[in-house]
Amino acid sequence: MHICLVRFSSMGDVVLQTATVNWLRSLLGKNLVLTFVTSKEFQSLVEGHPEINHVVGFDRRKEKWSEFMKRLSAHDEEHPFDLILDLHATMRSFRLKLSFWGVAQLTVDKRRWERFFLTKFKSKFFGRLWKGEPQVERIIRDLQDLFGDPRALTATRDYRRGKHEELTNLAELPVYPIPGKYIVVAPSASFHPKRWPVERFLELSKRIIAETSYHVVVLAGPDDTFCEIFNGVDERLMNLQGKTSLKESMQILARAELSIGNDSGMNHIAEAYEVPVVTIFGPTDPRFGFVPHGKKSSFLSKDLWCKPCSTTGKSRCYRKEQYCMTMITVDDVLARAKEALI
């Protein structure tokens, strides 16, 4: 059987879909062929994955859709698809499925209406009705009856054999040359309102250095110039903002003792490498499904009447102070970090 999984973006979402990959492999065995379709910029996330046979990337900046579909059609001719599993449910993935109308297709339910109502009516009202569950589990639960796998989550964990019961995983990578034991701090996020104040990340880093024996490594992209605040702070603090590729960042995360960051892809990568995380949720809501899933991981989120203010965290806060972030203190995060390191 050949299944084509489609998830174009974003970074964290692509990583989370490896749970679905592992479940399908645990269920259908070595005769299953898996092709993963994603954006070119995230292709390195799943390349070399032990359970994925083929990866097809779409470079939307340099490649026309027709050219991409021609490549994917050629791949289908060589390895015919038996099922297209749409894990994205967007217009782009709809266009892809339309081109393969003769192939059996399944599309995940992204709970758009539930998220809309939770955002519209806030936690005080709709939140009482919809508790949500981690996305890594939700997709498998949604599909398990169709595939006749009542023990889906348990079987996947047994198949993974992760030390912290993670469902996700990524390919093994070479060691990045960082001496000693270290904690990763990832202050960035896709949208500014989702970022815990960088000054607090700096204070947290100083406290980690002062109160533990660990080094601190800062990971962020080339555009995250606000991370220059970490430069020259301490010899045990290494600021790698803009200095590593995605694959190099993965190498660093894979061997960290802990990763601390916002609701973003870095912590999802860390968990896929069996590294515990502390995730800080601001305007987004943990019930959207992106909470950490490892047994030593945790998250912090304040239950405020105005939260969530949007489904993506993109909207600016209309209040004078963004309380969903400022109410989370350095002491709160440090306490969770120390718990995870025990």
QUINORZI-V832252 format. One record per backbone hydrogen bond with DSSP energy under -0.5 kcal/mol. CO is the residue of the C=O (numbers start at 0). NH is the residue of the N-H. If there is no record, write none. Layout:
BEGIN
CO | NH
CO | NH
END
This chain:
BEGIN
0 | 2
0 | 32
1 | 81
1 | 82
2 | 4
2 | 34
3 | 84
4 | 6
4 | 36
5 | 86
7 | 38
9 | 13
10 | 14
11 | 15
12 | 16
14 | 17
15 | 18
16 | 20
17 | 21
18 | 22
19 | 23
20 | 24
21 | 25
22 | 26
23 | 27
24 | 28
27 | 30
28 | 31
32 | 2
33 | 52
33 | 53
34 | 4
34 | 36
35 | 37
35 | 55
36 | 6
37 | 57
38 | 41
39 | 42
41 | 44
41 | 45
42 | 45
42 | 46
45 | 48
48 | 51
50 | 52
53 | 35
55 | 37
56 | 58
57 | 39
57 | 59
58 | 61
58 | 62
63 | 67
64 | 68
65 | 69
66 | 70
67 | 71
68 | 72
69 | 73
70 | 74
71 | 75
72 | 76
73 | 77
74 | 78
81 | 103
82 | 3
82 | 84
83 | 85
83 | 105
84 | 5
84 | 86
85 | 107
89 | 93
90 | 94
91 | 95
92 | 96
93 | 97
94 | 98
95 | 99
96 | 99
97 | 100
99 | 102
103 | 83
105 | 85
107 | 109
110 | 114
111 | 115
112 | 116
113 | 117
114 | 118
115 | 119
116 | 120
117 | 121
120 | 124
121 | 124
121 | 125
121 | 126
124 | 127
125 | 128
125 | 129
128 | 130
133 | 136
133 | 137
134 | 138
135 | 139
136 | 140
137 | 141
138 | 142
139 | 143
140 | 144
142 | 146
143 | 148
144 | 147
148 | 151
150 | 154
151 | 155
152 | 156
153 | 157
154 | 158
155 | 159
156 | 160
161 | 164
163 | 294
175 | 177
180 | 214
181 | 256
181 | 257
182 | 216
183 | 259
184 | 186
184 | 218
185 | 261
187 | 261
190 | 193
191 | 194
193 | 195
196 | 199
196 | 200
197 | 201
198 | 202
199 | 203
200 | 204
201 | 205
202 | 206
203 | 207
204 | 208
205 | 209
206 | 210
207 | 211
214 | 182
215 | 237
216 | 184
216 | 218
217 | 239
219 | 241
220 | 223
222 | 224
223 | 226
224 | 227
225 | 228
226 | 229
227 | 230
229 | 232
233 | 236
235 | 215
235 | 237
236 | 238
237 | 217
237 | 239
239 | 242
239 | 243
244 | 248
245 | 249
246 | 250
247 | 251
248 | 252
249 | 253
250 | 254
251 | 254
252 | 255
257 | 183
258 | 277
259 | 185
260 | 279
261 | 263
263 | 266
263 | 267
264 | 268
265 | 269
266 | 270
267 | 271
268 | 272
269 | 272
269 | 274
270 | 273
271 | 169
273 | 275
275 | 258
276 | 297
277 | 260
278 | 280
278 | 299
279 | 262
279 | 281
280 | 301
282 | 307
282 | 308
282 | 309
284 | 287
285 | 288
285 | 290
288 | 134
293 | 296
297 | 278
299 | 280
301 | 303
303 | 306
306 | 122
320 | 322
321 | 324
321 | 325
322 | 326
324 | 327
326 | 328
328 | 332
329 | 333
330 | 334
331 | 335
332 | 336
333 | 337
334 | 338
335 | 339
336 | 340
337 | 341
338 | 341
END
